[in-house]
Amino acid sequence: MSLAGKHAIITGGGSGINLAFTRKLLHRGCSVLIGDLNLRPEAQELLRQYPSSASTTSPSAIFQKTDVTSWPQLSALFIRGETEWPNIDIVVPGAGIFEPAWSSFWNPPKTPTNPDSPSRDDANGDPGHYTILNVNLTHPIRLGQLAIAHWTTRRIPGSLLVVGSMAGYMYGPGSPLYFASKHGVHAFIRSLGSLRDTLGIRSAAIAPGVVDTPLWDDKQSQVGSKDMAATPGQIADAMLMLLEDPAYGDGTILEATVKGTRVVPAFNAPAPDMSDGGMAEYEAEVERSLIEKLSQGGIRV
């Protein structure tokens, strides 16, 4: 795919990996609609550098405040893109969270017997839900559904590029909902793989390891040097490969770490190289703390 003159919707583009990717798309002549709760100063600067205009040859950056757990807001984001541009060529469900205390398996929702939980999830929700799954799994599925509807009803090609994780083929007790969400995202993308050669709709997921972003900052004290982490720009470069290289897009899962990239096979994949990567040290420390907490008092629900 040549990116010049194309149009993309990216959630989570206000910071981190998705901001780096937004910047690279704009530099290549692709207009971007960012859906996020807020923008970091660097993202606000991009809006000033690439203002929306009547020109069809100059790329533009547009922002629409979006809570990705809200289906009406996801629909409104897509309608904004359809209003601004003749077609939407690229959709990137990039927003994600790393099992925060307020939506964690190990912090069940507040109840009369669990009044001090930091969880914001509703124990009496009907239907019940975990916010982390709404952000990391349900939002990519719904946004992907909107994208495929756009492409198939107009009979045009398109690219769905999801931000997955190495957690999508790993596991650990410290963040079980995060691991579950990324496993689900990878399975979703693999399931769409045949659309590339039948309908011209490409699907892929980038699977980063540790990345030096605001999402990882809170965990950094437990893993040591930031030299272990890839930069957002390195991950964004790998995402460009997924869009531009015709060999990809058939449900590709592309691992990207500070050491390089590899396509992860669907079956019998070799284990990722975790040496000096930071994640193994983090998971070991989280597991140690968790077992100590569980052995002393368990969890209350």
DRENSEZA-493583 format. One line per 3 residues: their letters; for each residue y, z, x of N, C-alpha, C, O. Coordinates in steps of 0.05 Angstrom, whole numbers, always signed. Last residue first. Layout:
% DRENSEZA-493583
A = Y:Z:X:Y:Z:X:Y:Z:X:Y:Z:X ~ ...
END
This chain:
% DRENSEZA-493583
VRI = -214:+954:-287:-207:+933:-306:-200:+945:-333:-194:+930:-351 ~ -213:+972:-219:-211:+981:-247:-202:+957:-264:-186:+941:-256 ~ -258:+972:-163:-235:+961:-177:-236:+969:-207:-257:+973:-218
GGQ = -275:+1024:-115:-280:+1001:-132:-255:+989:-144:-233:+996:-135 ~ -266:+1063:-77:-259:+1069:-105:-265:+1047:-125:-261:+1050:-149 ~ -291:+1053:-27:-277:+1078:-32:-273:+1084:-62:-276:+1106:-71
SLK = -311:+1002:-27:-330:+1024:-22:-317:+1051:-28:-331:+1071:-34 ~ -265:+971:-36:-286:+972:-56:-305:+996:-52:-314:+1008:-72 ~ -237:+980:+13:-225:+987:-13:-247:+990:-34:-247:+1010:-49
EIL = -274:+958:+50:-265:+986:+52:-254:+996:+26:-260:+1018:+17 ~ -275:+906:+33:-300:+922:+31:-293:+952:+33:-305:+968:+20 ~ -222:+891:+45:-232:+890:+18:-256:+908:+15:-258:+923:-4
SRE = -218:+894:+100:-201:+911:+84:-211:+913:+55:-210:+934:+43 ~ -256:+855:+115:-259:+882:+124:-243:+901:+106:-253:+922:+98 ~ -235:+808:+91:-261:+819:+82:-264:+848:+90:-274:+864:+74
VEA = -187:+802:+120:-186:+807:+91:-212:+819:+81:-212:+837:+65 ~ -208:+793:+171:-192:+816:+167:-190:+823:+137:-191:+846:+129 ~ -236:+745:+162:-250:+768:+172:-235:+794:+167:-246:+814:+159
EYE = -194:+711:+147:-215:+717:+127:-231:+742:+136:-238:+759:+119 ~ -165:+708:+196:-153:+718:+171:-174:+727:+151:-172:+749:+140 ~ -202:+684:+230:-191:+711:+236:-179:+724:+211:-183:+748:+206
AMG = -208:+635:+204:-231:+652:+207:-222:+681:+213:-234:+700:+202 ~ -156:+613:+207:-167:+620:+181:-191:+639:+184:-193:+658:+168 ~ -146:+602:+262:-131:+622:+248:-144:+631:+222:-144:+655:+216
GDS = -172:+569:+297:-158:+557:+275:-141:+576:+259:-124:+568:+243 ~ -208:+577:+339:-179:+578:+345:-163:+566:+322:-141:+555:+327 ~ -259:+544:+304:-251:+558:+328:-221:+555:+333:-210:+533:+331
MDP = -277:+515:+262:-259:+537:+255:-250:+552:+280:-234:+571:+278 ~ -292:+454:+242:-288:+468:+267:-267:+490:+263:-243:+485:+260 ~ -334:+452:+184:-309:+447:+198:-307:+463:+223:-320:+484:+225
APA = -402:+429:+183:-382:+450:+179:-357:+444:+194:-358:+432:+216 ~ -418:+363:+158:-418:+383:+180:-397:+405:+174:-376:+399:+162 ~ -443:+352:+93:-420:+350:+111:-423:+371:+133:-430:+394:+128
NFA = -479:+339:+52:-489:+346:+79:-467:+343:+100:-471:+334:+122 ~ -437:+296:+15:-461:+311:+17:-468:+316:+46:-462:+299:+64 ~ -388:+271:+21:-393:+285:-5:-417:+303:-2:-418:+324:-15
PVV = -353:+281:+84:-373:+268:+67:-379:+285:+41:-375:+309:+41 ~ -286:+279:+99:-308:+298:+93:-328:+285:+75:-321:+277:+52 ~ -255:+248:+152:-263:+245:+124:-287:+263:+120:-306:+263:+135
RTG = -209:+283:+194:-236:+272:+190:-240:+269:+160:-231:+285:+144 ~ -157:+294:+244:-167:+289:+216:-196:+280:+217:-206:+271:+237 ~ -133:+347:+287:-136:+319:+279:-146:+317:+251:-144:+336:+235
KVT = -119:+399:+301:-137:+384:+319:-141:+355:+312:-151:+339:+327 ~ -92:+420:+260:-77:+416:+285:-93:+400:+305:-81:+388:+323 ~ -122:+382:+207:-116:+407:+221:-99:+400:+245:-93:+377:+250
AEL = -147:+355:+150:-125:+352:+169:-119:+379:+180:-111:+397:+166 ~ -196:+317:+114:-189:+342:+128:-167:+337:+148:-168:+317:+163 ~ -195:+282:+58:-188:+279:+86:-179:+306:+97:-158:+316:+90
ITG = -235:+255:+11:-225:+281:+20:-221:+280:+50:-240:+276:+65 ~ -231:+200:-33:-231:+210:-5:-221:+238:-3:-201:+245:-15 ~ -237:+169:-77:-245:+197:-79:-246:+210:-52:-260:+230:-48
DGY = -220:+122:-51:-243:+122:-69:-255:+150:-72:-279:+154:-69 ~ -180:+124:-13:-173:+122:-41:-196:+120:-60:-191:+118:-84 ~ -187:+82:+47:-187:+107:+32:-181:+102:+3:-177:+79:-6
APD = -181:+33:+69:-208:+45:+70:-210:+71:+54:-232:+79:+48 ~ -128:+18:+67:-145:+9:+45:-173:+21:+46:-188:+19:+27 ~ -77:+64:+80:-102:+52:+91:-120:+44:+69:-129:+61:+53
ELL = -36:+89:+52:-31:+63:+64:-57:+49:+74:-58:+24:+75 ~ -50:+139:+31:-37:+120:+14:-39:+91:+26:-42:+72:+11 ~ -73:+165:+75:-89:+163:+50:-77:+142:+31:-91:+130:+16
MLM = -31:+164:+111:-55:+149:+117:-71:+144:+91:-82:+122:+87 ~ +3:+201:+87:+11:+173:+88:-13:+155:+94:-15:+134:+82 ~ -27:+247:+99:-24:+239:+71:-15:+210:+69:-24:+195:+51
ADA = -18:+250:+153:-46:+245:+144:-45:+236:+114:-61:+220:+106 ~ +36:+263:+153:+27:+238:+165:-1:+230:+156:-7:+207:+151 ~ +34:+314:+129:+47:+292:+114:+39:+265:+126:+35:+245:+111
IQG = +11:+343:+171:-4:+339:+146:+7:+316:+130:-8:+300:+118 ~ +53:+339:+207:+27:+329:+214:+10:+324:+189:-4:+304:+188 ~ +94:+366:+179:+97:+337:+186:+70:+325:+193:+65:+302:+186
PTA = +78:+419:+177:+78:+403:+153:+80:+373:+158:+68:+357:+143 ~ +34:+430:+234:+61:+429:+222:+59:+414:+196:+41:+398:+192 ~ -23:+475:+240:-11:+448:+240:+17:+450:+228:+24:+469:+215
AMD = -32:+536:+277:-26:+522:+252:-15:+494:+257:+0:+489:+277 ~ -36:+562:+324:-61:+555:+311:-56:+537:+287:-75:+524:+277 ~ +14:+575:+339:+2:+552:+353:-24:+544:+340:-33:+521:+343
KSG = +27:+622:+317:+31:+599:+300:+21:+573:+313:+20:+552:+301 ~ -19:+675:+334:+1:+654:+341:+3:+632:+321:-17:+623:+310 ~ -46:+718:+284:-36:+713:+310:-17:+690:+312:+0:+686:+294
VQS = -66:+734:+235:-81:+713:+249:-69:+707:+277:-82:+692:+292 ~ -35:+769:+208:-63:+776:+210:-78:+755:+227:-102:+759:+232 ~ +16:+750:+202:+12:+774:+219:-17:+780:+224:-23:+795:+243
QKD = +12:+708:+164:+13:+702:+193:+7:+726:+210:-5:+723:+232 ~ +15:+713:+111:-11:+718:+123:-10:+718:+153:-30:+726:+166 ~ +66:+698:+97:+58:+725:+91:+31:+733:+103:+25:+756:+106
DWL = +67:+643:+112:+82:+663:+127:+73:+692:+122:+71:+708:+141 ~ +44:+605:+81:+27:+619:+101:+41:+642:+114:+28:+658:+127 ~ +84:+585:+50:+60:+595:+37:+43:+612:+55:+30:+631:+47
PTD = +121:+564:+87:+127:+590:+74:+102:+602:+60:+100:+626:+58 ~ +77:+539:+140:+95:+535:+117:+101:+563:+105:+89:+583:+113 ~ +37:+515:+181:+60:+532:+185:+81:+526:+163:+99:+511:+167
VVG = -30:+516:+158:-5:+500:+162:+18:+520:+163:+19:+539:+148 ~ -99:+513:+166:-75:+530:+168:-51:+513:+174:-52:+497:+193 ~ -121:+453:+139:-128:+479:+147:-103:+497:+147:-87:+494:+128
PAI = -118:+407:+83:-107:+420:+107:-122:+445:+114:-134:+458:+96 ~ -139:+355:+55:-151:+381:+58:-141:+395:+84:-155:+394:+104 ~ -117:+310:+6:-114:+320:+33:-125:+348:+34:-120:+364:+16
AAS = -153:+267:-36:-142:+294:-32:-139:+299:-2:-158:+293:+14 ~ -148:+210:-79:-154:+223:-54:-142:+251:-54:-125:+257:-69 ~ -152:+148:-113:-152:+178:-115:-161:+189:-88:-180:+179:-75
RIG = -125:+89:-142:-135:+103:-119:-133:+134:-123:-114:+143:-136 ~ -140:+41:-185:-128:+67:-185:-141:+83:-162:-165:+90:-163 ~ -164:-8:-195:-142:-7:-177:-127:+19:-175:-105:+20:-166
LTD = -209:-8:-226:-183:-9:-240:-159:-10:-221:-136:-12:-230 ~ -252:-11:-190:-255:-22:-217:-228:-26:-231:-224:-46:-246 ~ -241:+13:-142:-252:-15:-141:-255:-27:-169:-261:-51:-171
RLS = -220:+63:-160:-206:+46:-141:-215:+17:-142:-198:-1:-143 ~ -254:+90:-193:-232:+76:-205:-217:+57:-186:-204:+39:-194 ~ -291:+119:-165:-299:+92:-172:-276:+76:-185:-278:+52:-187
GLS = -268:+171:-159:-269:+153:-137:-274:+124:-145:-264:+106:-132 ~ -264:+214:-193:-248:+191:-200:-251:+168:-180:-238:+147:-182 ~ -294:+254:-169:-304:+242:-194:-289:+217:-203:-299:+201:-218
RIF = -263:+270:-126:-287:+254:-121:-297:+240:-146:-307:+218:-145 ~ -225:+300:-156:-217:+276:-142:-241:+258:-136:-240:+234:-139 ~ -258:+342:-176:-242:+325:-194:-235:+299:-181:-239:+278:-193
AHV = -275:+366:-129:-295:+353:-147:-281:+334:-166:-291:+313:-173 ~ -226:+385:-110:-241:+365:-94:-261:+351:-112:-264:+326:-111 ~ -213:+422:-150:-195:+400:-145:-210:+378:-130:-207:+354:-136
GHK = -255:+460:-143:-252:+445:-168:-235:+420:-165:-242:+399:-175 ~ -245:+480:-93:-270:+467:-98:-268:+449:-122:-277:+427:-122 ~ -196:+504:-106:-196:+481:-88:-223:+466:-89:-224:+441:-86
SAF = -211:+545:-140:-191:+525:-149:-193:+500:-132:-191:+478:-142 ~ -246:+576:-109:-256:+563:-133:-237:+540:-142:-246:+519:-150 ~ -210:+595:-70:-232:+578:-62:-242:+562:-86:-247:+538:-85
YLP = -177:+626:-104:-165:+604:-89:-187:+584:-80:-185:+560:-84 ~ -213:+663:-122:-201:+645:-142:-188:+621:-128:-189:+599:-138 ~ -228:+692:-75:-248:+676:-90:-236:+656:-110:-247:+635:-114
SGP = -209:+713:-23:-193:+697:-42:-211:+680:-59:-208:+655:-58 ~ -248:+745:+4:-220:+753:+3:-204:+739:-18:-186:+751:-30 ~ -299:+724:+8:-294:+744:-12:-264:+751:-16:-256:+761:-37
GYM = -306:+653:+14:-301:+679:+26:-293:+699:+5:-281:+691:-15 ~ -316:+584:+33:-317:+606:+14:-312:+632:+29:-314:+633:+54 ~ -306:+512:+33:-312:+537:+46:-313:+559:+24:-311:+553:+1
YGA = -285:+468:+11:-314:+466:+19:-321:+490:+36:-340:+490:+52 ~ -233:+480:-1:-249:+465:-21:-278:+461:-14:-293:+451:-30 ~ -208:+500:+42:-220:+520:+24:-237:+506:+3:-253:+519:-10
MSG = -182:+457:+62:-208:+463:+73:-223:+484:+57:-247:+485:+58 ~ -152:+429:+2:-152:+449:+24:-180:+449:+37:-200:+441:+24 ~ -107:+386:-32:-130:+404:-33:-129:+424:-10:-107:+434:-3
VVL = -61:+353:-65:-62:+371:-42:-85:+391:-46:-83:+410:-62 ~ -77:+287:-86:-76:+316:-91:-76:+331:-65:-89:+324:-46 ~ -55:+228:-108:-60:+242:-83:-55:+272:-87:-32:+281:-91
LSG = -65:+169:-139:-64:+198:-145:-73:+212:-119:-95:+209:-110 ~ -34:+108:-148:-47:+126:-128:-43:+155:-136:-20:+164:-140 ~ -45:+46:-183:-31:+71:-178:-47:+87:-158:-71:+82:-152
PIR = -36:-18:-219:-49:+1:-200:-33:+26:-196:-10:+27:-204 ~ -32:-29:-290:-21:-31:-263:-37:-12:-245:-49:+7:-254 ~ -34:-28:-347:-52:-46:-331:-40:-51:-303:-38:-74:-294
RTT = -10:+7:-378:+7:-14:-368:-9:-34:-351:+2:-55:-343 ~ -52:+41:-388:-39:+29:-411:-21:+6:-403:-16:-13:-418 ~ -64:+57:-335:-84:+41:-351:-71:+28:-375:-78:+5:-382
WHA = -19:+86:-317:-29:+62:-303:-47:+45:-320:-45:+20:-319 ~ -12:+128:-355:+10:+110:-348:+0:+84:-336:+9:+62:-343 ~ -62:+153:-352:-53:+141:-377:-31:+121:-372:-31:+99:-384
IAL = -60:+171:-300:-79:+150:-306:-73:+137:-333:-78:+114:-337 ~ -18:+210:-306:-16:+187:-288:-35:+165:-295:-27:+141:-296 ~ -40:+247:-341:-16:+233:-349:-12:+208:-331:-4:+187:-341
QGL = -83:+264:-309:-88:+251:-335:-64:+235:-344:-66:+213:-354 ~ -56:+288:-267:-73:+264:-262:-79:+249:-288:-80:+225:-288 ~ -34:+331:-294:-16:+311:-283:-31:+285:-276:-21:+263:-280
RIP = -83:+358:-307:-65:+348:-328:-46:+326:-318:-42:+306:-331 ~ -103:+368:-255:-119:+353:-275:-101:+342:-296:-103:+318:-303 ~ -62:+399:-230:-70:+372:-219:-86:+355:-239:-83:+331:-240
HTL = -63:+444:-268:-40:+426:-265:-46:+400:-252:-37:+379:-262 ~ -114:+468:-260:-107:+455:-286:-84:+436:-284:-84:+415:-296 ~ -110:+484:-204:-131:+467:-215:-123:+453:-240:-125:+428:-242
NVN = -65:+515:-189:-80:+500:-169:-101:+480:-180:-108:+461:-166 ~ -42:+537:-237:-26:+523:-217:-43:+504:-200:-37:+481:-197 ~ -86:+559:-264:-67:+541:-278:-51:+524:-259:-47:+500:-263
LIT = -107:+592:-225:-122:+569:-234:-105:+549:-249:-110:+525:-247 ~ -66:+630:-222:-72:+614:-199:-89:+590:-206:-86:+568:-193 ~ -66:+654:-273:-44:+635:-266:-51:+618:-242:-44:+595:-241
YHG = -121:+656:-314:-111:+665:-288:-90:+644:-279:-95:+620:-278 ~ -128:+672:-383:-125:+653:-361:-117:+668:-336:-107:+691:-337 ~ -153:+673:-452:-145:+686:-426:-143:+665:-404:-153:+643:-406
PDG = -125:+643:-511:-146:+646:-491:-135:+660:-465:-112:+658:-459 ~ -106:+704:-506:-125:+690:-523:-116:+661:-527:-101:+656:-546 ~ -97:+761:-465:-91:+733:-471:-113:+720:-487:-137:+725:-483
NAD = -101:+813:-450:-105:+807:-478:-99:+778:-486:-97:+771:-509 ~ -87:+813:-397:-114:+821:-404:-121:+815:-433:-145:+813:-440 ~ -50:+765:-367:-51:+781:-392:-80:+787:-398:-96:+769:-404
DRS = -23:+768:-301:-40:+756:-321:-45:+775:-344:-45:+800:-340 ~ +3:+795:-262:+20:+785:-284:+3:+772:-306:+13:+764:-327 ~ -19:+851:-224:-25:+826:-238:-5:+820:-260:+3:+838:-275
PSD = -15:+899:-200:+7:+881:-196:+3:+855:-211:+21:+837:-211 ~ -36:+957:-238:-43:+931:-226:-18:+914:-223:+0:+913:-240 ~ -31:+1005:-263:-14:+1000:-240:-20:+973:-226:-10:+968:-204
PNT = -67:+1013:-305:-38:+1008:-311:-21:+1000:-287:+1:+990:-291 ~ -121:+1010:-323:-113:+997:-299:-83:+992:-300:-74:+969:-297 ~ -134:+1029:-372:-148:+1042:-350:-140:+1030:-323:-150:+1038:-302
PTK = -101:+996:-404:-97:+1025:-405:-111:+1040:-382:-102:+1061:-373 ~ -89:+941:-358:-101:+952:-382:-95:+982:-383:-84:+992:-363 ~ -69:+883:-322:-63:+911:-331:-78:+917:-357:-79:+900:-375
PPN = -120:+842:-290:-96:+846:-307:-93:+876:-316:-113:+890:-318 ~ -145:+858:-223:-148:+850:-251:-123:+856:-267:-107:+873:-260 ~ -144:+840:-164:-124:+855:-179:-126:+847:-208:-110:+830:-218
WFS = -182:+806:-145:-184:+834:-137:-162:+851:-149:-162:+875:-144 ~ -166:+756:-162:-191:+767:-172:-193:+797:-167:-204:+812:-184 ~ -96:+751:-176:-118:+753:-157:-143:+765:-170:-141:+782:-188
SWA = -38:+747:-184:-58:+731:-198:-82:+729:-180:-88:+708:-169 ~ -7:+779:-153:-1:+779:-182:-20:+760:-198:-17:+759:-222 ~ -20:+770:-101:-29:+796:-113:-26:+795:-143:-41:+809:-158
PEF = -40:+700:-96:-21:+723:-93:-31:+748:-108:-49:+746:-125 ~ -73:+653:-76:-82:+678:-89:-63:+701:-84:-70:+720:-70 ~ -30:+613:-59:-52:+624:-43:-60:+651:-53:-55:+671:-39
IGA = -11:+556:-99:-7:+584:-90:-33:+594:-77:-55:+585:-84 ~ +21:+491:-104:-2:+509:-103:+6:+537:-93:+27:+540:-82 ~ +39:+424:-117:+46:+452:-120:+20:+469:-119:+0:+462:-130
GPV = +23:+371:-119:+23:+385:-93:+28:+415:-95:+21:+429:-76 ~ +3:+316:-145:+4:+344:-154:+1:+362:-129:-22:+367:-120 ~ +33:+258:-140:+23:+278:-121:+25:+306:-133:+46:+318:-132
VID = +29:+191:-154:+32:+217:-166:+18:+237:-147:-5:+234:-140 ~ +60:+128:-150:+46:+149:-136:+51:+175:-150:+73:+182:-157 ~ +87:+94:-185:+65:+83:-169:+48:+105:-156:+24:+100:-151
INP = +115:+82:-246:+109:+104:-227:+84:+95:-212:+63:+90:-223 ~ +165:+34:-265:+138:+43:-262:+137:+67:-243:+154:+71:-227 ~ +221:+33:-272:+204:+15:-288:+175:+24:-288:+161:+21:-308
WET = +254:+98:-275:+243:+75:-261:+225:+58:-279:+216:+67:-300 ~ +273:+138:-309:+288:+131:-286:+280:+104:-274:+296:+89:-264 ~ +234:+144:-348:+261:+137:-356:+277:+126:-332:+293:+108:-335
EGR = +189:+159:-320:+188:+133:-334:+216:+124:-344:+221:+100:-346 ~ +208:+208:-300:+202:+187:-282:+201:+160:-296:+211:+140:-285 ~ +213:+236:-349:+237:+232:-332:+232:+209:-312:+249:+192:-309
IFL = +160:+238:-364:+178:+222:-380:+204:+216:-364:+215:+195:-367 ~ +141:+274:-326:+132:+246:-326:+150:+228:-342:+156:+206:-333 ~ +169:+320:-341:+172:+309:-314:+164:+280:-313:+178:+263:-302
ASL = +148:+327:-392:+177:+321:-389:+183:+309:-362:+199:+291:-359 ~ +96:+341:-379:+101:+317:-394:+130:+308:-391:+136:+284:-389 ~ +106:+389:-353:+94:+367:-338:+99:+341:-353:+104:+321:-340
QPW = +127:+418:-396:+145:+412:-373:+133:+390:-356:+148:+374:-344 ~ +82:+422:-430:+107:+407:-439:+125:+400:-416:+137:+379:-416 ~ +48:+452:-396:+42:+424:-402:+66:+409:-413:+70:+386:-406
STV = +63:+495:-346:+72:+487:-372:+66:+458:-377:+77:+441:-364 ~ +53:+503:-294:+34:+515:-312:+40:+507:-341:+24:+512:-359 ~ +96:+483:-266:+72:+466:-269:+51:+478:-286:+32:+464:-294
DTK = +160:+482:-284:+138:+501:-281:+112:+486:-287:+107:+478:-309 ~ +213:+448:-256:+187:+445:-269:+169:+469:-263:+164:+475:-240 ~ +273:+413:-251:+260:+439:-250:+235:+439:-267:+236:+432:-291
QFI = +276:+354:-217:+274:+365:-244:+260:+392:-242:+237:+393:-233 ~ +312:+312:-173:+299:+338:-178:+299:+344:-207:+319:+341:-221 ~ +306:+253:-133:+314:+266:-159:+299:+292:-162:+276:+294:-153
ASP = +325:+206:-87:+311:+232:-91:+323:+245:-115:+347:+249:-117 ~ +317:+136:-77:+332:+158:-87:+313:+183:-89:+289:+180:-93 ~ +324:+76:-37:+308:+98:-49:+325:+121:-57:+347:+125:-46
STT = +354:+15:-56:+356:+39:-41:+340:+61:-53:+341:+66:-78 ~ +346:-26:-93:+335:-30:-66:+337:-4:-49:+322:-2:-29 ~ +370:-19:-140:+341:-20:-141:+329:-23:-113:+304:-23:-111
SAS = +427:+20:-155:+414:+2:-137:+383:+3:-139:+372:+25:-141 ~ +449:+60:-184:+440:+36:-199:+425:+16:-182:+412:-2:-192 ~ +423:+121:-157:+444:+101:-161:+432:+78:-177:+408:+77:-182
SPY = +414:+186:-130:+406:+166:-150:+429:+147:-155:+452:+155:-157 ~ +419:+197:-59:+428:+201:-86:+418:+179:-105:+413:+156:-96 ~ +398:+220:-7:+386:+197:-23:+394:+200:-52:+377:+206:-69
QRL = +426:+262:+13:+422:+239:+30:+413:+214:+15:+419:+192:+22 ~ +422:+300:-27:+449:+289:-20:+446:+264:-3:+463:+246:-5 ~ +368:+309:-28:+381:+298:-52:+408:+287:-46:+417:+267:-58
LEQ = +362:+331:+23:+350:+305:+17:+363:+292:-8:+367:+268:-9 ~ +387:+380:+15:+399:+361:+33:+388:+333:+28:+403:+313:+29 ~ +349:+405:-16:+375:+400:-28:+390:+379:-11:+404:+362:-22
AEP = +310:+412:+23:+305:+394:+1:+331:+386:-13:+334:+363:-22 ~ +334:+449:+56:+327:+423:+67:+321:+403:+45:+328:+379:+49 ~ +338:+495:+21:+362:+480:+30:+356:+452:+42:+372:+434:+38
RLN = +287:+488:-29:+297:+500:-5:+322:+483:+4:+325:+460:-4 ~ +290:+490:-100:+290:+474:-75:+300:+491:-52:+320:+505:-54 ~ +246:+510:-153:+271:+510:-139:+268:+494:-113:+246:+486:-106
LDG = +201:+493:-181:+217:+514:-192:+244:+516:-179:+264:+522:-193 ~ +193:+421:-185:+189:+447:-172:+206:+467:-186:+224:+460:-202 ~ +186:+354:-175:+183:+374:-195:+176:+401:-182:+155:+404:-170
ILV = +222:+300:-152:+210:+326:-144:+209:+344:-169:+229:+348:-182 ~ +213:+233:-146:+221:+253:-166:+207:+279:-159:+182:+280:-161 ~ +232:+185:-99:+216:+209:-105:+229:+226:-126:+253:+232:-124
SCG = +225:+118:-73:+240:+138:-88:+221:+161:-97:+198:+156:-102 ~ +212:+94:-9:+200:+101:-34:+217:+123:-48:+223:+143:-36 ~ +226:+81:+43:+238:+66:+21:+226:+72:-6:+231:+56:-25
RHL = +210:+113:+83:+196:+88:+80:+206:+72:+56:+195:+50:+51 ~ +240:+159:+74:+245:+143:+98:+232:+116:+97:+242:+97:+110 ~ +213:+177:+29:+241:+167:+27:+248:+150:+51:+261:+129:+48
LKR = +165:+193:+52:+165:+172:+32:+193:+160:+30:+196:+136:+29 ~ +183:+235:+86:+171:+211:+98:+170:+188:+78:+174:+165:+86 ~ +201:+273:+48:+220:+262:+68:+209:+235:+80:+224:+216:+83
TFA = +154:+285:+21:+176:+272:+7:+195:+259:+26:+204:+236:+22 ~ +127:+311:+63:+117:+285:+52:+138:+270:+37:+141:+246:+39 ~ +158:+356:+68:+154:+339:+91:+145:+311:+82:+154:+291:+93
LNI = +149:+377:+17:+176:+370:+25:+175:+350:+49:+190:+331:+50 ~ +95:+388:+19:+105:+367:+1:+133:+359:+6:+141:+336:+0 ~ +92:+429:+58:+79:+403:+62:+91:+381:+45:+96:+359:+54
GSG = +154:+463:+44:+128:+460:+57:+118:+432:+61:+134:+414:+67 ~ +190:+449:-18:+185:+463:+8:+159:+455:+20:+143:+441:+7 ~ +195:+419:-63:+218:+434:-55:+215:+448:-28:+234:+459:-18
GGT = +151:+394:-85:+165:+380:-64:+190:+395:-53:+204:+384:-36 ~ +118:+410:-126:+119:+427:-102:+134:+415:-79:+132:+424:-56 ~ +99:+345:-145:+105:+373:-152:+102:+389:-126:+87:+383:-108
IIA = +125:+281:-145:+113:+301:-128:+120:+329:-138:+143:+336:-140 ~ +122:+214:-161:+127:+241:-172:+111:+260:-154:+88:+257:-149 ~ +151:+153:-135:+131:+175:-134:+141:+200:-148:+165:+206:-148
HKG = +155:+84:-127:+166:+107:-140:+144:+129:-142:+121:+123:-149 ~ +172:+31:-79:+155:+46:-97:+168:+71:-107:+190:+79:-98 ~ +203:+7:-40:+208:+0:-68:+190:+13:-88:+191:+8:-112
ALS = +153:+14:+9:+181:+6:+3:+183:-4:-26:+168:-20:-35 ~ +100:+21:+19:+114:+42:+4:+142:+34:-4:+154:+47:-21 ~ +43:-18:+12:+70:-17:+23:+87:+2:+6:+88:-2:-18
M = -24:+0:+17:+0:+0:+0:+25:+0:+17:+28:+16:+36
END
